[in-house]
């Protein structure tokens, strides 16, 4: 029996990435909804050419956009596949979904997909990046996001979860221009810092209980809560980058991987740390976060 799946994709100026995402869903998803937040390129034309239904909605944060989409779109399939435009389903993952999804126990409401990160044409295999499990497939109405999470958000399932083994590819073709990656992560660092400042000031939390023996997301939150947030802010980049390169074997990713691990594991974390310190030093009434 072929499972009934609707796909939802968030976009804004994703004409470069969207074709590969949509091509990978042909024959897998019954309906494809593209929620666009004001593209000025050919994104909507690409979506229409692939038979997707386009809905325009203003963007605030990823978590809010996803909650709006899951609440307001006419999703009537049993399962919902939630993707970003730079993600695509591999043929092996498609086959696994079609084979295993109909046998899903009733208590399982969500499936984790292992993400395979590609940066400037290179698979980032080491440094803790493979596999990274993302909850992307869930029963209709069976997941939500926490709108307190400004950038590092996740889907929270209503019931138990399971994991596929075959990969979901994530490759943003626009990141082949390094300036695009840098500019994007400057924006992300601001949001990341605001989110952490909220947590440090006692005004943030998680909708999921951190647990080392729990789901992939629970393990991630456990590491953040028990280790990451307890490290001195300015020491974190100096510890995390060598940890990724040496203990997590990031050095085996080659020159392109070294660039990625340095930018993401040191430069990006350094920006976040500096901005968190600035926010925490502001009088509470003056903070914008």
Secondary structure, DSSP 4 states (H G I P E B T S, - for coil): -PPPEEEEEEESS-HHHHHHHHHHHTTT-SEEEEEES---SSHHHHHHHTT-EEEE---S-HHHHHHHHHHHS---SSEEEEEETTEEE-HHHHHHHHHHGGG--TTEEEEEEEEEEEETTEE--STT-SSEEEEEEEETT-EEE-TT-SSS--EEESSEEEEEEEEEEEE-GGGGSHHHHHHHHHHHHHHHHHHHHHHHTT----SS---TTS-HHHHHHHHHHHTGGGS-HHHHHHHHHHIIIIIT-GGGGHHHHHHHHHIIIIIHHHHHHHHHHHHHHS-GGG---
